[in-house]
Amino acid sequence: MTRVEAGHFYGWPWYYIGDHADPRHLGERPDLFGKVTVPDVLIQPHSAPLGIVFYEGTMFPAEYRGNAFVTLHGSWNRRQRTGYKVVRIVPGTGAYEDFLTGFVTEDGGVWGRPVGIAVATDGSLLLSEDGNGTIWRVAYAGGHQSSSTPR
């Protein structure tokens, strides 16, 4: 995930995440080496980010305004599952944090796969998932929420 700025080169199709040459195009554009803009935030591979929304609502605390919420649909081809959650990206940090988890059971079963996300007019978040066809409404009730189960 990155900001797109005029005049910057982001690597495709010759390079990725900086000066890592794509093996399918090895040696094709040596003139571009050292000129690739590195992404602002690197999402764990195989997490499958599908939806993104920038929060401009007023229900959540003020520090959430301008943050990005990203749905990670999840891996299907890994022994240790990745994704299956919603993460919050705080601008300027280069990192993300778990926001909504609990879609994978302790035994590795999956009962939800986040897809789309939107901010409702009341400032809550609406989350669609295609593991069982549910739309979740995530609302801020104040205080600290310690549960990782979607509510």
N, C-alpha and C positions, 0 to 999 in steps of 0.2 A: 504494500500500500504506500502510495507516495503522492505528493503534490506534483502536478504537471505544470511546468513553467516553460514559457517561450524560450527557444534557443538551447534547451537542454536536450541531451541525448540519453535515452534510457536503455539502450543496448539491443533491442530487438531488431532483427532476428540473430544477430551475430554474437551478442554477449548477454549475460544475465548476472544480477547482483554484483555489479561492478565489472571487473575485468576478467570474468570467467567466460571463456570462449565456449559457445555452443559447439559440441563435437560435430554436428551436422554441417557446420559452416567454418570449420577450423581453417585458419589462415586466409580467409576470404577478405577481411577488412582490417589489416594490421594498422591502418591509419586511424582507426577509431579506438584502439587500445589506449587506456588511460583517460578517456573522455566520457566514460559512462557515469551517469548520475545514479548513485546507490539509493534504493528505496528507503523511505523514512521508517517504515515498520515492516519487519519480516514475519509473516505468519507461518507457523509450523507446517512443513510439507504434509500433504495428504489430508489436511483439515477441510478443504473444499469450501472456501468462503463464497457465499452466494448472495447474501443481501447486505446492504449497508444503509444506514440512515444517520444523519447528523442531528443531534438532539438540540432543538430550539424550544422545547416545551418549558413549562414552569412548575410541573408537579414535583420533579426530582430536585435535590439541592442545587444551588447555583453553580457549583463546580462541575456539574454534568453538562451545562450548556456549551455547545460547540464540540462536544465529544462525539466520536463516531461509535456506533454500535454495529457490530458485524456478526452475521449468522455464519457459523461454521457447521456445514451440513454433515461432515464426518467422513472418515475413511471407510471403505468397504473391503479393502485389500491388504489390511495389516493385522497382524496378530494382536498387537497392542493398539487399541483404538485411539484415534486422535480426532479432534473436532467435537461434534455433538454438543455444541454449546453456543452461547452468545458471549462475545467479548466486548469490552469497552476500551477504546483507544483514546488516550488523553493526548491532545496535540502537543508536539514538541518533546515528548518523552522517548520516542523510538520503541515503545513497548506497549503491550496490551495486558489487560487483566481479565480474569474470568468475571462475568457478570451474572450469567444464568447457566447453571449446570444441572446435572442430575438425570440426563437422558440415557445414561448407560448404567445398568444395574451392576451390583458387586460381582456377579458371575459373568459379566461381559455382554449380557443381552442388551439390546437397544430397543427402546420404546418410543423414541422421538428423534427426528432429524430436522433441526432448524433450517428454514428456507428463506422466507421473506420477513422483513421488519419495517414497521412504520410508526410514526408518532401520531397518536390520536389527538383530537381537538382538546381533550382534557389534560394532555401532557403525559398520559400513560403510554407504554409501548405495546404494540400489537405484533405478535410473532406467529407466523404460520410454520407448520412443520408437516412433513409428509411421511412420518413413521406410522401415524395413526389418524392423520387428517384433522388435526386440532388447530384452532387458533387460540393462542394464549393472550391474555391481557395482563401486563405487568405494571403494577401501580406502586407508587411509593407511599408507605404508611407511616414514615417517620421512624427514627431510631435505627438501630443496627439490626440487619437481618442476617442471622447466622446459618440458616438452612440452605442447603444446595438444591433442594427439590423445587422445581418450578411451581409458582403459585399464580 
